[in-house]
Amino acid sequence: MAEDTTQGGQAAGTGDDGVFDPVAAEAFFKDLIGRYNTDDNQIILDLVSFHPLTQFEEKDFVDLLEHSLSLSVSEKKRVVDAVPTLSQYQIDELKKVFTEEREEFRKLMPKEAETIKKLVTDKRAEWKQLKQIYIDELKNRQKSNEDQNKIDDLKKSLGLEEDAAT
């Protein structure tokens, strides 16, 4: 079974040969669902751990994304969802933009401290919301797979399996 790259193994959802394996991916996510909560970033780290086209430090990237004050929840979700397909240049540019944004907000702190503090508080709540969205998606996916397996088992027991030849 595939290992979690946040612990130094191969990418989530890949077989022993390093090629994407949907069965391994499903097993990986099913095994992990119980350990996710909104108190840490593990679910986000696991989601960005599969990036075959790029090399970067996931924890640093997630930290930059989490503390972006300009992106909405949906924009942050789009970034996380896109990580597996982004090029090295795109990852590097995102990191650069997030770092520059951080520097700009630091410069504004003396003049806009109260506004920025409120923004930080709001973004912290939104980040927790994003993690909950991913947890809910994972639970829904697992439930859907379980339901489909029950349907398939029922069809099989009733002799209603569809024949590939028809």
NORUR-V708856 format. One record per residue. RES is the residue in three letters. BURIAL is # if it has 16 or more other ideal C-beta (glycine too) atoms within 10 Angstrom, else .. Layout:
RES_BURIAL + RES_BURIAL
This chain:
MET_. + ALA_# + GLU_. + ASP_# + THR_# + THR_# + GLN_. + GLY_. + GLY_. + GLN_# + ALA_# + ALA_# + GLY_# + THR_# + GLY_. + ASP_. + ASP_. + GLY_. + VAL_. + PHE_. + ASP_# + PRO_. + VAL_. + ALA_# + ALA_# + GLU_. + ALA_. + PHE_# + PHE_# + LYS_. + ASP_. + LEU_. + ILE_. + GLY_. + ARG_. + TYR_# + ASN_. + THR_. + ASP_. + ASP_. + ASN_# + GLN_# + ILE_# + ILE_# + LEU_# + ASP_# + LEU_# + VAL_# + SER_# + PHE_# + HIS_# + PRO_. + LEU_. + THR_# + GLN_. + PHE_# + GLU_. + GLU_# + LYS_. + ASP_. + PHE_# + VAL_# + ASP_. + LEU_# + LEU_# + GLU_# + HIS_. + SER_# + LEU_. + SER_. + LEU_# + SER_. + VAL_. + SER_. + GLU_. + LYS_# + LYS_# + ARG_. + VAL_# + VAL_# + ASP_. + ALA_. + VAL_# + PRO_# + THR_. + LEU_# + SER_. + GLN_. + TYR_. + GLN_. + ILE_# + ASP_. + GLU_. + LEU_# + LYS_# + LYS_. + VAL_. + PHE_# + THR_. + GLU_. + GLU_# + ARG_. + GLU_. + GLU_. + PHE_# + ARG_. + LYS_. + LEU_. + MET_. + PRO_. + LYS_. + GLU_. + ALA_. + GLU_. + THR_. + ILE_. + LYS_. + LYS_. + LEU_. + VAL_. + THR_. + ASP_. + LYS_# + ARG_. + ALA_. + GLU_. + TRP_# + LYS_. + GLN_. + LEU_# + LYS_# + GLN_. + ILE_# + TYR_# + ILE_. + ASP_. + GLU_. + LEU_# + LYS_. + ASN_. + ARG_. + GLN_. + LYS_. + SER_. + ASN_. + GLU_. + ASP_. + GLN_. + ASN_. + LYS_. + ILE_. + ASP_. + ASP_. + LEU_. + LYS_. + LYS_. + SER_. + LEU_. + GLY_. + LEU_. + GLU_. + GLU_. + ASP_. + ALA_. + ALA_. + THR_.
